[in-house]
């Protein structure tokens, strides 16, 4: 749904609600509030996992 649409413009089906939260635009303040809580743990898990996989591959390929 486009953030520029008005409340009256969107469908009123069973998947939609009359609440204003469904038609609110994603502002920078909203994004800034949830992005660190998603990407910091993601980088904290995926970064070391990638390094461990690469080191395992390096050790196994150079072993006799």
RATA-V23165 format. One record per residue. RES is the residue in three letters. SS is DSSP state (H for helix, E for strand, - for the rest). PHI is phi in whole degrees, -180 to 180 (999 if undefined). D_CENTER is the distance of its C-alpha to the mean C-alpha in Angstrom with 1 decimal. Layout:
res-><RES,RES>
ss-><SS,SS>
phi-><PHI,PHI>
d_center-><D_CENTER,D_CENTER>
This chain:
res-><UNK,UNK,UNK,UNK,UNK,UNK,UNK,UNK,UNK,UNK,UNK,UNK,UNK,UNK,UNK,UNK,UNK,UNK,UNK,UNK,UNK,UNK,UNK,UNK,UNK,UNK,UNK,UNK,UNK,UNK,UNK,UNK,UNK,UNK,UNK,UNK,UNK,UNK,UNK,UNK,UNK,UNK,UNK,UNK,UNK,UNK,UNK,UNK,UNK,UNK,UNK,UNK,UNK,UNK,UNK,UNK,UNK,UNK,UNK,UNK,UNK,UNK,UNK,UNK>
ss-><-,-,-,-,-,-,H,H,H,-,-,-,-,-,-,-,-,-,-,H,H,H,H,-,-,-,-,H,H,H,H,H,H,H,H,H,H,H,H,H,H,H,H,H,H,H,H,H,H,H,H,H,H,H,H,H,H,H,H,H,H,H,-,->
phi-><999,-76,-70,-89,-73,-84,-61,-73,-83,-86,-67,-111,-86,-72,-85,-111,-121,-84,-69,-75,-67,-74,-113,-75,-75,-83,-84,-64,-65,-66,-66,-65,-81,-107,-64,-62,-72,-97,-82,-68,-65,-63,-70,-70,-97,-74,-61,-63,-64,-63,-64,-64,-66,-65,-66,-61,-63,-66,-66,-72,-79,-95,-74,-82>
d_center-><17.6,18.5,18.2,21.8,23.3,25.4,25.3,28.4,27.0,24.4,25.5,26.8,26.2,25.5,21.7,21.8,22.9,25.1,22.9,21.8,18.2,17.6,19.0,17.8,16.4,13.2,15.1,14.5,15.4,12.8,9.9,11.9,12.2,8.8,7.1,10.0,9.7,6.5,7.5,11.2,11.6,9.7,12.1,14.8,14.8,14.3,16.6,19.5,19.1,19.4,22.4,24.0,23.8,25.2,27.9,28.9,29.3,31.4,33.5,34.2,35.1,37.5,39.2,42.7>
